[in-house]
Amino acid sequence: MKIRRRQFIGTALAPAAAALFPGPAAAAPADVDPTATVPLGKALKACRVSCGTGMAGGGRQTNQTRLGREEFEALLSYAYDRGIRQFDMADLYGTHPYVGRVLRSKPREACQLVSKIWTRPGGIPEKERPPADVLVKRFLRELQTDYLDVLHIHCMESPDWNRAERRQMDAMEKLKEQGLIRAHGVSVHSLAALKTAAEEPWVDVVHVRINPYGHRTDGPMEEVVPVLEKIHAAGKGIVGMKLVGEGRFDAQQRRKTLKFVMDLGCVDCLTVGFEKPGEIDEFLANVRQRLVSPA
């Protein structure tokens, strides 16, 4: 399928931000640029830092949507202006229209759009759980784009999710063949589901909860990390989430988490559900510091 090069709408710049944190215009070398494009599995490349939109999400609302349209879209625009090009969404969050409006005038090929389908009971208003091809048509309309970079099955916990969700997996494989998504995978919420993702050939990318404090993670780190290493060795992409403990970690804990995760060498991208511009600045500065001074 020939993909049109669409352009996405930006909202207002925050000029003062450049003084606080220089964006990619500063031409930092990729090895120390927190927003550099890095490999995400075998076939994809993505921004090292991802802007999450699902803090305290459910019922198509999140802390970000609860900011109101103007403030949330200004936050998304700020993330883009600081160099972030990966945006993490889900049907559960209801954030597609916000991201679509903000990015409509931006180069589509420069951004990575990640979303997730919800197949579990509850969580969204509808009782029906249509196949992924039906859902993605709506997602693309909401995002005003022609394709998604990554589509996940959201919040998998069962060790046999790859059998229970086979209908969705087959639909997602067809979507990839049609060029409507570039990769598929799972967002996992248990160690058992993570182990299945390591073994399942269908998986291209995994979103995993990881931090050294064990807050809302998929298990003890001594058990999680070997599975991540196995996933990465198989050529699958890994995106780390819950890196700031859903906003509960203090500044020292946030720095320690980054050191822990980045030192593993198997987590490709880092996603955080930013709620304020200052949180973006701090996170990017911490990532840059780890890249400049790994010790």
NUTOR-379020 format. One record per residue (C-alpha): x, y, z. Coordinates in steps of 0.05 Angstrom, whole numbers, plus 5000, padded with zeros to 4 digits. Each point is the difference from the previous one (the first is absolute). Layout:
! NUTOR-379020
XYZ...
//
This chain:
! NUTOR-379020
500050005000502650694982499950435062498550744992504650485035495150365043501550605043497850085071497350745039504550285052497950455055503950585029507449955015502650135070505950464981502850025071500949254998505950044953504050365053498449465051501449404955502850044930496249574951502649614940501850644965506250005044502349414956502349575058503649364979495049424998503849625055498550565050493550274972494249785044495250064941504349644949496949494954502049305022498549294977493549715028500549264982502249754932496050434953498150645036503650625024496950475051501550595045503749785062494950385044492549904992494650475024494849595036492850235003496849505048501550225071494449725045496349804937493349664991493350114966503550424947502450515051506950115030503450535042502250304935493050064970497650275067504650594990495250244946501150044926504150644999504849815055500949284977501350194928504950545022503649455040500349554939502650574958505350155053502349274998500650044924503950665005504849685049501549464948495449435022497249644940496849385029493050065029496849435039492449945000494449505009492649934987499349955076503050705007495850374948506050424979500349884925496350644980504650445042506349714971497150034930498450745004506850185029504049614949495850124938504850504969506449625020503749524954496649335009506249604984503850345057495149765054498349335030492849895020498749435048493149775021496549415034493549634992496049815062497349285001498449905074493350105035498750705024504950574990496250324942492750194993498149484947498849275016502049784929507249834984500650064924505949724962506250424992498650184927493550345021503350365058506050244959495550344949497250425056506950125031502650264933494150484993501050255071507550104988499150294929505449544973500849414953503649505044502349845071507249835015498349505055493449695021499649615065495149555034499250385065501249765072501349264990500649605064498449274983505649534980495649754943498350684971502949784933494649474995494350415029501550594954501549624936494250334962502950685015507049784985497949744931496350654986506150405020504549584955495550174941500250735019507649974998499849674931495550564976504750545027494950275050504649825058507549904997500849545060495849645052500949755070497550025072500050455060501049505057497950045073502749355029506349594999496249414971497650424941507050284990502949304996494949834947501950624961507249765001498049344968494650244951502850124930494250474982502550535049504050574970500050485059498549945074498150545050502449795069499450315070506950075030503450385056504849785056494950135055494949494977494450504998494649744952505149574964498949314969504049645055506650045037505550294957504449395008494549614965497850534950506850204973502149314973493449984961501350694972507049784978496949404965494950444965505350484978504749454976494249744956499950674964493650265031499450725022499150195073496750645027500650115075494350315038498250175073507050315004498050555048495349575042493750344971502650665027501549725070507650004996504150585026505750314961505249535026495749394986498750254929507450064987501449315030494649694956503150294937506949755020497249305014495949954936505050324952505749585028496349364982501550104927493749654977494650545009499750394935495150565016497450355062492850235007497350475054493150305008502250725008494950485031504250645002505350324955504949995057499549255005502049944927506050455011502349625062499349324967503750204937505550325041500749365042500349564937505250454970504249985064499849244999502350004928505550505011502549695066497849275005503949905064
//
